[in-house]
Amino acid sequence: MSKSINIVSSRAVPLRETNVDTDQIIPARFLKATSRAGFGKNLFRDWRYANDDESQPRAEFVLNNPTYSGKVLVAGKNFGCGSSREHAAWAIKDHGFDVVVSSFFADIFRNNALNNFLVPVQVTDEFLDQLFAAVEKDPATEVVVNVEAQTISVPAAGLQSSFDINNYKKTCLLNGYDDIDYLLSIKPAIEAFEQQHK
């Protein structure tokens, strides 16, 4: 299965929380596994369940609200702060999200997300507020993220914004490359360079 990601067109899940840290995203007690699979079920674990009991979901928490679904998580400012655990990106991706939108990301979280084919889309505070409003007004609203064009839009609401992304990471996202895949993709150029500089 290709890991490449370019255009994501999906409904969105609005998480109106600011300063969401990585321990809230995936609590430390779930970090024992070393493979990336299975972390999604514990995403926002302490917010989703009362007394850590899966039989007692908190109805007020947005991931437990069947009204909202999709591959786009819209979150408040300063998302992914706290510890550097890569498991936070694993959990979000494993839960089924391909994109996280916020008006600010912690740098380490941003890099971990990109390394795991999770697109961190940073927008202005104003655009984020407009996005929250559109999704909450109509949960069926489609959000379109175009990695190649570096745009995010909500066609039904007439909203569009651009976002920045590292050119190298953009190439990796579009082609489904991890760092080793990328090096293999430019192997002929590396070999030619070595021949020229013997």
PATIZA-812938 format. One line per 2 residues: number of its first residue (from 1); their letters; for each residue x, y, z of N, C-alpha, C, O. Coordinates in pm, whole numbers, plus 50000, padded with zeros to 5 digits. Layout:
// residues N
NUM = a = X/Y/Z/X/Y/Z/X/Y/Z/X/Y/Z  ...
***
This chain:
// residues 198
1 = ms = 50084/49881/50000/50000/50000/50000/50088/50125/50000/50183/50136/50078  50055/50218/49912/50135/50340/49902/50112/50430/50023/50000/50444/50072
3 = ks = 50221/50489/50071/50211/50581/50183/50198/50725/50134/50179/50817/50214  50208/50745/50002/50206/50880/49948/50076/50951/49983/49971/50889/49997
5 = in = 50085/51081/49995/49969/51161/50031/49978/51295/49960/50080/51363/49966  49869/51332/49892/49866/51460/49823/49737/51534/49855/49737/51629/49933
7 = iv = 49626/51491/49795/49499/51558/49820/49415/51478/49918/49384/51361/49895  49379/51542/50028/49289/51482/50127/49161/51563/50125/49162/51683/50155
9 = ss = 49051/51500/50089/48921/51566/50088/48831/51488/50183/48796/51373/50156  48795/51549/50293/48730/51474/50399/48651/51565/50492/48674/51686/50497
11 = ra = 48558/51504/50565/48497/51572/50677/48602/51591/50786/48712/51535/50777  48569/51668/50887/48668/51701/50990/48611/51681/51130/48490/51685/51152
13 = vp = 48703/51659/51224/48669/51644/51366/48724/51765/51440/48845/51785/51445  48636/51848/51499/48683/51970/51566/48718/51946/51714/48631/51908/51793
15 = lr = 48842/51966/51748/48889/51951/51887/48926/52089/51938/49038/52135/51921  48830/52155/52003/48852/52293/52047/48929/52297/52179/48879/52342/52281
17 = et = 49051/52249/52174/49137/52250/52291/49269/52314/52252/49324/52282/52146  49321/52403/52335/49452/52464/52310/49556/52395/52397/49524/52330/52496
19 = nv = 49683/52411/52358/49795/52356/52434/49780/52206/52460/49806/52157/52570  49740/52133/52357/49726/51988/52369/49865/51926/52367/49936/51936/52266
21 = dt = 49904/51863/52476/50039/51807/52481/50039/51659/52443/49934/51595/52433  50158/51607/52425/50169/51469/52375/50124/51366/52476/50088/51254/52438
23 = dq = 50124/51401/52605/50073/51306/52706/49921/51298/52700/49863/51195/52734  49857/51405/52659/49712/51402/52639/49678/51327/52511/49578/51256/52504
25 = ii = 49763/51342/52410/49741/51272/52283/49754/51121/52304/49668/51045/52261  49862/51077/52369/49881/50935/52398/49951/50924/52534/50071/50948/52544
27 = pa = 49877/50888/52638/49935/50882/52773/50057/50790/52783/50067/50689/52712  50147/50826/52871/50276/50756/52883/50262/50607/52910/50348/50528/52869
29 = rf = 50155/50566/52977/50141/50424/53011/50120/50335/52888/50127/50212/52898  50095/50396/52773/50073/50317/52651/50194/50318/52557/50182/50281/52440
31 = lk = 50309/50358/52607/50426/50372/52519/50516/50249/52517/50628/50257/52467  50470/50138/52568/50557/50020/52579/50580/49951/52445/50686/49893/52424
33 = at = 50483/49956/52356/50498/49889/52226/50598/49963/52139/50615/50084/52152  50664/49890/52051/50763/49950/51963/50718/49956/51817/50779/50027/51737
35 = sr = 50612/49882/51782/50558/49894/51646/50455/50006/51646/50405/50044/51752  50425/50058/51529/50336/50174/51520/50188/50137/51525/50103/50224/51541
37 = ag = 50157/50010/51512/50017/49968/51504/49952/49963/51642/50018/49933/51741  49824/49993/51647/49746/49975/51768/49740/50095/51860/49670/50089/51961
39 = fg = 49810/50202/51828/49809/50318/51916/49681/50400/51903/49645/50474/51994  49614/50387/51789/49495/50469/51764/49384/50449/51865/49310/50542/51895
41 = kn = 49372/50328/51918/49262/50302/52012/49283/50375/52144/49188/50392/52221  49406/50420/52170/49434/50492/52293/49457/50642/52271/49505/50712/52361
43 = lf = 49424/50690/52151/49435/50833/52122/49341/50910/52216/49222/50879/52225  49395/51012/52284/49319/51092/52380/49247/51004/52483/49134/51033/52522
45 = rd = 49312/50899/52524/49251/50798/52611/49184/50857/52735/49070/50822/52767  49253/50946/52805/49200/50997/52931/49084/51095/52910/49006/51119/53002
47 = wr = 49075/51150/52791/48963/51238/52759/48843/51159/52706/48728/51202/52719  48871/51045/52647/48764/50967/52584/48685/50880/52681/48566/50857/52659
49 = ya = 48751/50833/52788/48685/50737/52877/48693/50780/53023/48793/50834/53068  48585/50755/53095/48582/50780/53239/48653/50666/53312/48628/50548/53283
51 = nd = 48740/50700/53404/48810/50599/53484/48887/50498/53399/48905/50383/53439  48933/50542/53281/49010/50454/53192/48932/50328/53154/48992/50223/53130
53 = de = 48801/50338/53149/48714/50223/53124/48647/50242/52988/48564/50332/52971  48682/50156/52892/48627/50170/52758/48476/50154/52754/48411/50196/52658
55 = sq = 48418/50094/52858/48272/50078/52862/48204/50207/52910/48081/50216/52913  48287/50308/52946/48231/50435/52992/48286/50552/52909/48359/50636/52961
57 = pr = 48251/50557/52780/48297/50670/52697/48234/50801/52744/48117/50805/52782  48312/50905/52740/48261/51037/52777/48186/51094/52656/48246/51128/52555
59 = ae = 48055/51105/52669/47972/51149/52556/48007/51289/52508/47987/51321/52391  48060/51372/52597/48089/51510/52561/48218/51525/52479/48242/51630/52419
61 = fv = 48300/51419/52476/48427/51432/52402/48404/51407/52254/48333/51314/52215  48465/51492/52172/48432/51495/52029/48459/51363/51956/48387/51330/51863
63 = ln = 48562/51288/51996/48588/51161/51927/48481/51056/51957/48472/50955/51887  48402/51080/52060/48293/50989/52093/48159/51037/52036/48055/50975/52058
65 = np = 48163/51146/51962/48042/51203/51905/48027/51155/51760/48107/51195/51675  47928/51070/51730/47914/51015/51596/47880/51121/51490/47884/51093/51370
67 = ty = 47847/51241/51535/47819/51351/51441/47943/51385/51359/47933/51425/51243  48060/51368/51421/48185/51407/51356/48268/51285/51317/48279/51188/51392
69 = sg = 48327/51293/51200/48417/51187/51152/48506/51246/51044/48488/51361/51004  48600/51167/50997/48684/51214/50887/48831/51194/50910/48874/51144/51014
71 = kv = 48909/51236/50812/49054/51220/50814/49128/51347/50854/49251/51351/50857  49050/51451/50887/49110/51580/50923/49075/51612/51068/48957/51620/51104
73 = lv = 49178/51631/51151/49159/51673/51290/49189/51822/51298/49299/51866/51263  49091/51900/51343/49110/52045/51358/49127/52072/51507/49036/52045/51586
75 = ag = 49241/52126/51544/49274/52142/51686/49310/52286/51718/49343/52365/51629  49304/52319/51846/49338/52453/51891/49488/52481/51883/49567/52395/51846
77 = kn = 49523/52603/51918/49661/52652/51907/49757/52576/51998/49720/52530/52106  49880/52564/51952/49989/52499/52026/49963/52349/52044/49962/52298/52156
79 = fg = 49942/52282/51933/49914/52138/51935/50044/52059/51933/50136/52091/51857  50052/51955/52017/50168/51867/52017/50283/51915/52103/50397/51874/52083
81 = cg = 50254/52002/52199/50360/52049/52288/50392/51938/52389/50329/51832/52389  50489/51962/52473/50526/51862/52573/50640/51775/52528/50730/51822/52458
83 = ss = 50639/51650/52568/50751/51559/52540/50762/51530/52391/50671/51558/52313  50875/51473/52353/50906/51453/52210/50855/51320/52156/50892/51283/52044
85 = re = 50772/51248/52229/50733/51112/52188/50673/51107/52048/50576/51176/52017  50734/51023/51963/50684/51004/51828/50551/50929/51828/50475/50933/51731
87 = ha = 50523/50860/51939/50400/50783/51951/50275/50870/51933/50169/50820/51895  50287/51000/51961/50173/51090/51944/50129/51093/51798/50010/51084/51767
89 = aw = 50227/51106/51709/50195/51104/51565/50143/50966/51524/50051/50955/51444  50204/50860/51580/50158/50724/51549/50011/50707/51586/49934/50650/51508
91 = ai = 49973/50755/51703/49836/50737/51752/49735/50811/51664/49630/50757/51631  49768/50933/51627/49677/51012/51543/49661/50947/51407/49550/50934/51355
93 = kd = 49773/50905/51349/49768/50840/51217/49695/50706/51225/49615/50674/51138  49723/50629/51328/49662/50497/51342/49510/50507/51366/49435/50416/51332
95 = hg = 49468/50618/51423/49325/50638/51446/49251/50666/51314/49130/50651/51306  49327/50707/51212/49265/50731/51081/49277/50872/51028/49223/50904/50923
97 = fd = 49348/50958/51100/49367/51095/51053/49487/51103/50959/49590/51040/50983  49473/51182/50853/49585/51210/50762/49635/51353/50777/49746/51385/50734
99 = vv = 49554/51438/50838/49585/51582/50849/49549/51630/50989/49447/51590/51045  49634/51716/51045/49601/51791/51165/49614/51938/51132/49717/51981/51078
101 = vs = 49511/52015/51163/49512/52160/51138/49518/52233/51272/49443/52200/51364  49606/52331/51283/49616/52413/51402/49679/52546/51363/49730/52561/51252
103 = sf = 49674/52642/51454/49740/52770/51425/49883/52772/51478/49956/52869/51456  49923/52666/51548/50064/52653/51589/50091/52510/51631/50012/52448/51701
105 = fa = 50206/52459/51586/50250/52324/51625/50385/52331/51695/50470/52412/51659  50404/52246/51794/50538/52229/51851/50628/52172/51742/50587/52084/51667
107 = di = 50752/52221/51734/50842/52181/51626/50866/52030/51621/50863/51971/51513  50890/51969/51736/50920/51826/51736/50798/51746/51690/50812/51650/51614
109 = fr = 50680/51787/51734/50559/51717/51687/50545/51733/51536/50513/51636/51467  50569/51852/51484/50557/51875/51340/50649/51779/51262/50607/51718/51164
111 = nn = 50772/51767/51307/50867/51679/51239/50826/51532/51251/50835/51456/51154  50781/51492/51370/50735/51354/51388/50615/51325/51299/50605/51216/51243
113 = al = 50524/51422/51288/50407/51404/51202/50449/51382/51057/50404/51288/50992  50534/51469/51007/50579/51458/50868/50651/51327/50841/50636/51269/50733
115 = nn = 50728/51279/50939/50799/51152/50923/50704/51032/50919/50743/50923/50877  50579/51053/50963/50481/50945/50969/50363/50968/50874/50255/50911/50892
117 = fl = 50385/51053/50774/50284/51079/50669/50154/51133/50728/50045/51101/50682  50170/51216/50830/50060/51292/50888/50089/51438/50858/50194/51490/50898
119 = vp = 49998/51506/50788/50027/51641/50739/49985/51746/50843/49866/51760/50872  50082/51820/50899/50049/51928/50991/50025/52057/50911/50118/52111/50851
121 = vq = 49904/52105/50912/49868/52224/50836/49853/52341/50933/49758/52345/51011  49947/52436/50927/49942/52550/51017/49877/52667/50946/49920/52708/50838
123 = vt = 49772/52722/51009/49697/52833/50951/49694/52948/51051/49743/52935/51164  49637/53060/51011/49625/53173/51103/49517/53144/51206/49431/53058/51187
125 = de = 49521/53218/51316/49417/53205/51418/49279/53235/51358/49181/53169/51389  49276/53336/51271/49148/53375/51210/49092/53263/51122/48974/53231/51130
127 = fl = 49178/53203/51039/49131/53094/50953/49088/52974/51037/48989/52908/51005  49162/52946/51144/49127/52834/51231/48987/52855/51291/48907/52762/51296
129 = dq = 48960/52977/51337/48827/53007/51393/48718/52987/51288/48611/52935/51319  48746/53029/51165/48648/53015/51057/48627/52867/51024/48515/52826/50993
131 = lf = 48733/52790/51031/48724/52647/51002/48642/52576/51110/48555/52495/51080  48670/52608/51236/48590/52552/51346/48441/52584/51325/48355/52497/51339
133 = aa = 48413/52709/51293/48275/52753/51277/48206/52678/51164/48090/52638/51178  48276/52658/51053/48216/52590/50937/48186/52444/50969/48080/52392/50935
135 = ve = 48280/52379/51035/48262/52236/51066/48154/52215/51172/48075/52121/51163  48152/52303/51271/48052/52289/51377/47911/52324/51329/47812/52270/51377
137 = kd = 47903/52416/51233/47773/52451/51175/47718/52336/51092/47598/52307/51096  47806/52271/51015/47765/52159/50931/47873/52051/50937/47973/52061/50866
139 = pa = 47855/51948/51019/47955/51842/51033/47987/51767/50904/48087/51697/50897  47901/51781/50802/47927/51715/50674/48019/51798/50583/48050/51757/50472
141 = te = 48061/51914/50632/48148/52002/50554/48276/51931/50511/48342/51866/50592  48309/51944/50384/48432/51885/50332/48548/51984/50343/48536/52100/50303
143 = vv = 48657/51937/50396/48780/52015/50402/48877/51952/50302/48895/51830/50301  48939/52034/50219/49028/51985/50114/49169/52036/50140/49193/52157/50144
145 = vn = 49261/51943/50159/49402/51978/50178/49480/51928/50057/49475/51809/50024  49551/52018/49992/49630/51984/49874/49777/52007/49909/49824/52120/49918
147 = ve = 49849/51897/49928/49989/51907/49970/50074/51969/49860/50158/52056/49888  50054/51927/49737/50136/51981/49627/50117/52131/49612/50214/52204/49594
149 = aq = 49992/52176/49618/49964/52320/49604/49982/52395/49735/49985/52519/49736  49994/52321/49846/50008/52379/49979/49890/52469/50014/49907/52582/50059
151 = ti = 49770/52416/49992/49648/52491/50023/49552/52406/50107/49552/52283/50099  49472/52474/50185/49361/52412/50257/49238/52495/50224/49242/52618/50227
153 = sv = 49129/52428/50194/49008/52501/50157/48884/52433/50211/48883/52313/50240  48780/52512/50224/48647/52464/50260/48555/52520/50152/48498/52628/50169
155 = pa = 48539/52448/50041/48464/52502/49927/48325/52553/49963/48284/52658/49913  48253/52481/50047/48115/52519/50080/48108/52652/50154/48008/52722/50146
157 = ag = 48214/52685/50225/48216/52809/50303/48297/52920/50234/48306/53031/50284  48354/52888/50118/48434/52987/50046/48564/53022/50115/48614/53134/50100
159 = lq = 48618/52929/50191/48743/52954/50264/48861/52888/50195/48850/52777/50145  48974/52958/50193/49098/52897/50144/49216/52969/50205/49214/53090/50227
161 = ss = 49321/52890/50232/49444/52945/50287/49561/52861/50237/49544/52745/50199  49678/52920/50239/49799/52845/50205/49868/52805/50335/49841/52861/50441
163 = fd = 49958/52707/50324/50037/52667/50440/50178/52632/50395/50200/52595/50280  50273/52645/50487/50413/52616/50457/50444/52470/50486/50385/52408/50575
165 = in = 50537/52416/50409/50585/52281/50433/50728/52272/50380/50759/52327/50275  50813/52205/50452/50952/52184/50410/50955/52112/50275/50887/52011/50257
167 = ny = 51033/52164/50181/51034/52109/50044/51074/51962/50041/51018/51883/49965  51172/51926/50123/51215/51787/50127/51103/51696/50178/51075/51591/50119
169 = kk = 51038/51739/50287/50930/51658/50343/50811/51654/50247/50740/51553/50241  50789/51761/50174/50682/51764/50075/50708/51658/49967/50617/51586/49928
171 = tc = 50832/51650/49921/50869/51549/49821/50845/51409/49877/50794/51321/49806  50881/51389/50002/50861/51257/50064/50713/51223/50076/50673/51110/50048
173 = ll = 50630/51319/50117/50486/51295/50128/50426/51259/49993/50349/51164/49982  50461/51335/49891/50400/51315/49758/50440/51181/49698/50365/51123/49619
175 = ng = 50559/51132/49734/50608/51008/49674/50603/50887/49768/50635/50776/49728  50562/50910/49892/50558/50799/49987/50695/50755/50032/50716/50638/50063
177 = yd = 50790/50849/50035/50929/50816/50071/50954/50837/50220/50911/50937/50277  51025/50743/50283/51091/50776/50408/51232/50821/50369/51263/50831/50251
179 = di = 51319/50847/50468/51451/50902/50435/51533/50807/50347/51603/50852/50257  51523/50678/50374/51599/50580/50296/51543/50570/50154/51619/50563/50058
181 = dy = 51410/50569/50141/51348/50565/50009/51395/50684/49925/51422/50670/49806  51404/50800/49989/51446/50920/49916/51589/50905/49864/51618/50937/49749
183 = ll = 51678/50855/49951/51816/50835/49908/51825/50736/49792/51902/50756/49698  51745/50630/49799/51744/50532/49689/51691/50595/49561/51735/50559/49451
185 = si = 51598/50689/49574/51541/50752/49455/51642/50840/49382/51630/50863/49262  51742/50889/49456/51844/50974/49391/51978/50901/49379/52082/50965/49361
187 = kp = 51975/50770/49389/52098/50690/49382/52178/50718/49255/52300/50733/49262  52113/50725/49137/52192/50755/49016/52266/50888/49025/52380/50899/48979
189 = ai = 52203/50989/49082/52267/51119/49095/52384/51112/49193/52487/51177/49172  52369/51034/49299/52477/51017/49397/52595/50946/49332/52710/50985/49351
191 = ea = 52566/50840/49257/52673/50765/49189/52744/50852/49086/52866/50844/49073  52668/50934/49013/52729/51023/48913/52820/51125/48981/52928/51156/48931
193 = fe = 52775/51177/49097/52855/51273/49172/52986/51208/49218/53092/51269/49208  52977/51084/49267/53096/51014/49313/53194/50991/49198/53315/51003/49217
195 = qq = 53143/50957/49081/53231/50935/48965/53305/51063/48927/53422/51061/48889  53232/51175/48937/53293/51302/48898/53397/51351/48996/53483/51433/48961
197 = hk = 53391/51302/49118/53480/51353/49222/53576/51246/49275/53620/51253/49390  53608/51149/49191/53707/51047/49230/53844/51109/49235/53942/51041/49265
***
